[in-house]
């Protein structure tokens, strides 16, 4: 089951024993989980080149990522947070 495809399944279950039949209706609610990782629209983000005369405020690049997970009233599984870090710094520390 995948919440992003179907959030609810309505089932009809019938049992019989030769002497009678009983039917019940069951609703299965699929709960969302954060099961999809963000995907960058640009495959290679390892190197971005700009001229040395680039000034503060110039656009360097645009980076877009998407996530197939869906935000709900109770979750933010589809929300993407961007961080810009200097990869020369210790892991987990960001300068910007």
C-alpha positions in Angstrom: 0.0 0.0 0.0 1.2 3.5 -0.7 -0.5 6.6 0.8 0.5 8.7 -2.2 -1.6 6.4 -4.4 -4.5 5.4 -2.3 -5.3 6.7 1.2 -8.3 4.4 1.9 -9.4 0.9 0.9 -13.1 -0.1 1.3 -13.4 -3.9 1.6 -16.4 -6.2 1.6 -15.7 -9.5 3.4 -18.2 -12.4 3.2 -18.1 -15.6 5.2 -20.3 -18.6 4.6 -20.5 -22.0 6.2 -23.3 -23.7 4.1 -25.9 -22.6 6.6 -25.7 -18.9 6.3 -23.8 -16.0 5.0 -22.5 -13.0 6.8 -21.0 -9.8 5.3 -19.0 -7.1 6.9 -17.6 -3.9 5.5 -14.1 -2.8 6.5 -12.3 0.4 5.8 -8.5 0.3 5.8 -6.9 3.8 6.3 -3.4 3.9 5.0 -1.2 6.1 7.2 1.5 8.2 5.5 5.2 7.5 6.2 8.2 9.3 4.9 9.2 6.6 2.5 10.5 8.6 -0.5 13.8 10.6 -0.6 14.1 14.0 -2.3 15.2 13.9 -5.9 17.2 16.7 -7.4 16.1 17.9 -10.9 19.7 18.4 -11.9 21.8 15.2 -11.9 25.2 16.7 -11.4 25.5 19.3 -8.7 29.1 18.6 -7.8 30.5 21.6 -9.8 29.0 25.0 -10.5 31.3 27.4 -12.3 31.0 31.2 -12.2 33.3 33.9 -13.5 35.5 35.6 -10.9 33.8 39.0 -11.5 30.5 37.6 -10.1 29.2 40.1 -7.6 27.1 39.7 -4.5 23.5 39.4 -5.4 24.1 37.6 -8.8 22.2 34.4 -9.3 24.7 31.5 -9.2 22.3 28.7 -9.9 18.8 27.3 -9.3 18.5 24.0 -7.5 15.2 22.2 -7.4 14.3 19.0 -5.6 11.0 17.2 -5.4 9.6 14.6 -3.0 6.9 12.1 -3.8 5.7 12.0 -0.2 2.6 14.1 0.6 2.2 16.6 3.3 -0.9 16.1 5.4 -2.5 18.0 8.3 -0.4 15.9 10.7 2.8 15.4 8.7 5.3 17.3 6.6 6.8 14.3 4.8 6.8 16.1 1.5 8.5 19.3 2.7 12.0 19.8 1.5 14.5 21.9 3.6 17.6 23.1 1.8 20.9 23.8 3.6 24.0 25.3 2.1 27.2 24.0 3.7 30.9 24.3 3.0 32.0 20.8 2.5 35.4 21.6 4.0 33.8 22.1 7.3 33.2 19.3 9.8 30.3 17.1 8.9 27.0 18.5 10.1 28.3 22.1 10.4 27.1 24.8 8.0 28.6 28.2 7.4 25.6 29.7 5.6 
